[in-house]
Amino acid sequence: MTPPRFLRWTLARFARDNDGTLTLEAVIMFPMLFWAMLSMLVFFDGYRQNGLNVKAAFTIGDMISREVVPITPAYLDGAINLFDELSRSASAPRMRVSVVYFRASENKFYRDWSQQRGGVPVLTNADLVNMRNRLPAVPDNERLILVETWSNYQPPFNVGINQQDLYNLVFTRPRFAPQVKFES
């Protein structure tokens, strides 16, 4: 057999032979499947953490909305501790609680009071102008309790999602009193 003919024959036999293809496919596919599983785990974990943060923020807002006595600094310290327990965040959370009211004649929200825990600035009337599109339509002189939370999310694996702050804004109407007050 001449070398060119032998080469053609060897290549044809190699093309017809399917021994070991499953092993080769497995070697190629297992790393991609493993990466896909890790990616799904990280995405699911991120959505889970965000869901926990939202539920914890709604719990804090609902808790404050039921108060008929003024809120104290100790109450807000307990609220941030409760948020930390409910959200199960890996880092120290931050929270800002504000009570705002709507003036229909000016079509603007104004701040009654705002308190923060964890190092975020208190809410100002200028901040409310920027938040206007995220707040609901309410009647004149209606008050809202705004609970804003920040929690740092660190993905368990590096699959393309960076560490980030999960921010939530929830609002609730006072339930049993026309206004929730803050006692300093």
Buried (B, 14 or more C-beta within 10 A) or exposed (E): EEEEEEEEEEEEEEEEEEEEEEEEEEEEEEEEEEEEEBBEBBBEBBEEBBEBBBEBBBBBBBBBBEBEEBBEEEBBEEBBEBBBEBBEBEBEBBBBBBBBBBEEEEEBBEBBBBBBBBEEEEBEEEBBEEBEEEBEEBEEEBBBBBBBBBBBBEBEEEBEBEEEEBEBBBBBBBEEBEEBBBEE
